[in-house]
Amino acid sequence: MTRIEINELNNTWSQATPAAIMQFCADRFPGTTTLSSSMGAEDQLLTHIIATEKISIPVFTLDTGRLYPETYSLMERTREKYGLNIAVYFPEASQVEAMVNSKGVNLFYESVENRKQCCHVRKIVPLKRALTGKQCWITGLRHEQSEFRADMQLFEWDEAFGILKVNPLINFMEEEVWVMIRKENVPYNKLHDKNYKSIGCAPCTRAVMDGEDARAGRWWWEDTGKKECGLHERE
């Protein structure tokens, strides 16, 4: 898809609702549009919209093998509430074994390089499998989540994965997301009630303090301010 086409999409759909945007994607790319869910608040809201509006977009999630029990519980509650078959993608066992046997089970605490290797094995490789054959990738990214997401667009071309990425909540504020979640009784991760803003793997996630952005609780021991694992990282 060309830059001109993407600019036209952004101009056309800039004021549209998330439901309208996702319905357009499902119609424009039938059978090749998918929503990736980390089971976070934004993804849960988009899943709710897909289910209640009966939009033909399948949902998938990545199970790294290091998630919180609360996250697994939410997966089941979401399946039960919406009757959705959420596809779960796992890392390749042989790659995890080789990495852990070589560098230890908690290698990510030792260096940024090790942490990125762990993210690559547990997230990036499974994501590539999940996106194989897809043309449109729906995410729950928002500008407010971090300074590195501040210039992201509603429609973007993701060079790393060679796919159109669509962020229906990109201009939403955190408060707006939670108003809708509570109004619609959307199931959410109970760790959010303990000030966990962005929830990933258990060893790599903590609650945030007042004044910190949503990504501050990820890989907090690292000196770098860039809190991305590679799923949405941009050069």
PyMOL commands that set and color helices and strands:
alter all, ss='L'
color gray80, all
select helices_A, chain A and resi 3-13+18-28+41-52+69-82+93-103+107-109+112-131+143-145+147-149+174-184+190-194+202-204
alter helices_A, ss='H'
color red, helices_A
select strands_A, chain A and resi 33-37+59-62+87-89+136-138+155-158+163-166
alter strands_A, ss='S'
color yellow, strands_A
deselect
rebuild
show_as cartoon
